[in-house]
Amino acid sequence: MKWFYIGCSAGGGLLIMVFVGYQMWAYFHRYAVATSRADIQINVLAVMAIGVGIVLVPVGIALGLLAAVVIERGVSLHRRRRPQHLASRAEDTNSGGASWVTRRPDP
């Protein structure tokens, strides 16, 4: 499970850098189209996107870890609840809905 958390946190950090880079490119491209000028040079845009992305990497890592915890807890809850749910369904049909604690033996 350790690798799952590491992968989600690295993915979150990378995803936020890509998202910020794309948003910056889209903003400057709209500005260039509106002013009928040539688009900003890609190297300037890349340096700005990397600079802002590095500042936001801890946020991305935190969001990635949060997503990993939610996924892991959901899978764990699903694994724990499923056998109980199936067992209680089988008891309901055999004993008329009584619990195994309160069910009285048939004479």
C-alpha positions in Angstrom: 0.0 0.0 0.0 3.0 2.3 0.5 3.6 2.4 -3.3 0.0 3.4 -3.9 0.4 6.5 -1.6 3.7 7.4 -3.3 2.2 7.0 -6.7 -0.9 9.1 -5.9 1.2 11.9 -4.3 3.6 12.0 -7.3 0.7 11.9 -9.7 -1.0 14.8 -7.8 2.2 16.9 -7.9 2.6 16.2 -11.6 -1.0 16.8 -12.4 -1.1 20.2 -10.8 2.0 21.3 -12.7 0.4 20.2 -16.0 -2.8 21.9 -15.1 -1.2 25.2 -14.2 1.0 25.1 -17.3 -2.0 24.5 -19.5 -4.0 27.3 -17.8 -1.2 29.7 -18.3 -0.8 28.8 -21.9 -4.5 29.2 -22.5 -4.5 32.6 -20.8 -1.6 34.0 -22.9 -3.0 32.4 -26.1 -6.3 34.2 -25.6 -4.5 37.4 -24.9 -2.4 37.0 -28.1 -5.5 36.3 -30.2 -7.4 39.2 -28.7 -4.5 41.7 -29.5 -3.7 40.2 -32.9 -0.1 39.7 -31.9 2.2 36.7 -32.1 1.8 34.2 -29.3 4.2 34.3 -26.3 7.4 32.3 -26.8 7.1 28.8 -25.5 10.4 29.0 -23.5 9.1 32.0 -21.5 5.8 30.2 -21.0 7.5 27.0 -19.9 9.7 28.8 -17.4 6.7 30.6 -15.9 4.6 27.4 -15.8 7.4 25.5 -14.1 8.0 28.3 -11.6 4.4 28.5 -10.6 4.0 24.7 -10.7 6.9 24.2 -8.3 5.2 26.5 -5.8 2.0 24.5 -6.1 3.6 21.0 -6.0 3.0 20.6 -2.2 -0.7 21.3 -2.8 -0.8 18.7 -5.5 1.0 16.2 -3.3 -1.5 16.8 -0.5 -4.5 16.4 -2.8 -2.9 13.2 -4.2 -2.5 11.8 -0.7 -6.0 12.8 0.2 -7.3 11.0 -2.9 -5.2 7.9 -2.0 -6.6 7.8 1.5 -10.2 8.1 0.3 -9.7 5.3 -2.3 -7.9 3.1 0.3 -10.6 3.6 2.9 -13.4 3.0 0.4 -11.8 -0.3 -0.8 -11.2 -1.3 2.8 -14.7 -0.6 3.8 -16.1 -2.4 0.8 -14.0 -5.5 1.7 -15.1 -5.5 5.3 -18.8 -4.9 4.7 -19.4 -7.3 1.8 -19.2 -10.6 3.7 -21.3 -9.3 6.6 -23.9 -8.1 4.1 -24.0 -11.4 2.3 -24.2 -13.3 5.6 -27.0 -11.2 7.0 -29.0 -11.7 3.8 -28.7 -15.5 4.1 -29.8 -15.3 7.8 -32.8 -13.2 6.9 -34.2 -15.8 4.5 -33.6 -18.7 6.9 -34.8 -17.3 10.2 -37.4 -14.8 9.3 -35.1 -11.8 9.9 -34.0 -12.7 13.4 -30.4 -12.1 14.3 -28.2 -15.0 15.3 -28.0 -13.5 18.8 -31.7 -13.2 19.4 -32.8 -16.2 17.3 -34.4 -19.0 19.4 -33.8 -22.6 18.4 -36.7 -24.5 16.9 -38.1 -27.1 19.2 
